[in-house]
Amino acid sequence: MDFKIVDDTMSKEELEALEKRNYSKDLKEARKNGSVVVADGWDNAVKAIKAKRALDASKTITIRVPVRVIERYKKKAASVGIGYQTLMKEMLEAAPV
């Protein structure tokens, strides 16, 4: 089956480069970092996706944090263009436990 790409934002050369590109390296990296699910069969794929979503799920918690700490996170987050809670979550994720 042939697909026709209709996209005014890409040049003909860009579209041709996409068609010729070897995506095996991209897929290997996505599998390594967990952004793609590889499974044998539909049922296993669904199970793998549900397991990944469970790991990525968020839970609301209540925690008291000094105002000065929050203000520092807000300042840093604004300088990099993200929300301060997102920055705090990223820092928690990266922290050794």
C-alpha positions as CSV (number, residue, x, y, z in Angstrom):
1,M,0.0,0.0,0.0
2,D,1.4,3.4,-0.9
3,F,0.9,6.4,1.3
4,K,0.9,10.0,0.1
5,I,2.3,12.5,2.5
6,V,0.6,15.9,2.3
7,D,2.7,18.4,4.2
8,D,3.3,22.0,3.2
9,T,5.9,22.5,5.9
10,M,8.5,20.1,4.5
11,S,10.4,20.5,1.3
12,K,10.6,17.7,-1.3
13,E,14.2,17.1,-0.3
14,E,13.3,16.7,3.4
15,L,10.5,14.2,2.5
16,E,12.9,12.2,0.3
17,A,15.5,12.2,3.2
18,L,12.8,10.8,5.5
19,E,11.9,8.1,3.0
20,K,15.6,7.0,2.6
21,R,16.5,7.1,6.3
22,N,17.4,3.9,8.2
23,Y,15.4,4.0,11.4
24,S,17.0,0.9,13.0
25,K,19.3,3.0,15.2
26,D,16.3,5.2,16.3
27,L,14.3,2.1,17.2
28,K,17.1,0.5,19.2
29,E,17.5,3.7,21.2
30,A,13.8,4.0,21.8
31,R,13.7,0.4,23.0
32,K,16.7,1.1,25.2
33,N,15.1,4.2,26.8
34,G,11.6,2.6,27.1
35,S,9.8,4.9,24.7
36,V,8.8,2.1,22.4
37,V,7.2,-1.3,23.4
38,V,8.4,-4.4,21.6
39,A,6.3,-7.5,22.3
40,D,5.4,-10.8,20.6
41,G,1.7,-10.6,19.8
42,W,-1.1,-8.2,20.5
43,D,-1.9,-9.5,24.0
44,N,1.7,-9.2,25.1
45,A,1.9,-5.7,23.6
46,V,-1.1,-4.6,25.6
47,K,0.3,-6.1,28.8
48,A,3.7,-4.3,28.1
49,I,1.9,-1.0,27.5
50,K,-0.2,-1.3,30.7
51,A,3.0,-2.1,32.7
52,K,4.8,0.9,31.3
53,R,1.9,3.2,32.0
54,A,1.7,1.9,35.6
55,L,5.4,2.8,36.0
56,D,4.9,6.2,34.5
57,A,1.7,7.0,36.5
58,S,1.7,9.9,38.9
59,K,0.4,10.1,42.4
60,T,-0.6,13.3,44.2
61,I,1.2,13.8,47.5
62,T,1.3,16.5,50.1
63,I,4.7,17.7,51.3
64,R,5.9,20.8,53.1
65,V,8.8,22.5,51.3
66,P,10.3,25.8,52.5
67,V,9.2,28.8,50.4
68,R,12.9,29.7,49.6
69,V,13.4,26.2,48.0
70,I,10.2,26.6,45.9
71,E,11.3,30.1,44.8
72,R,14.7,28.8,43.7
73,Y,13.0,26.0,41.7
74,K,10.6,28.6,40.1
75,K,13.6,30.8,39.1
76,K,15.6,27.9,37.7
77,A,12.5,26.4,35.9
78,A,11.7,29.8,34.3
79,S,15.3,30.1,33.0
80,V,15.0,26.8,31.2
81,G,11.4,27.3,30.1
82,I,9.6,24.6,32.1
83,G,7.3,24.5,35.1
84,Y,8.8,24.3,38.5
85,Q,6.9,21.2,39.5
86,T,8.2,19.5,36.4
87,L,11.7,20.5,37.3
88,M,11.2,19.2,40.9
89,K,9.9,15.9,39.5
90,E,12.9,15.6,37.2
91,M,15.3,16.3,40.1
92,L,13.6,13.7,42.2
93,E,13.7,11.1,39.4
94,A,17.5,11.7,38.9
95,A,18.3,11.7,42.7
96,P,20.2,8.7,44.0
97,V,18.1,6.7,46.5
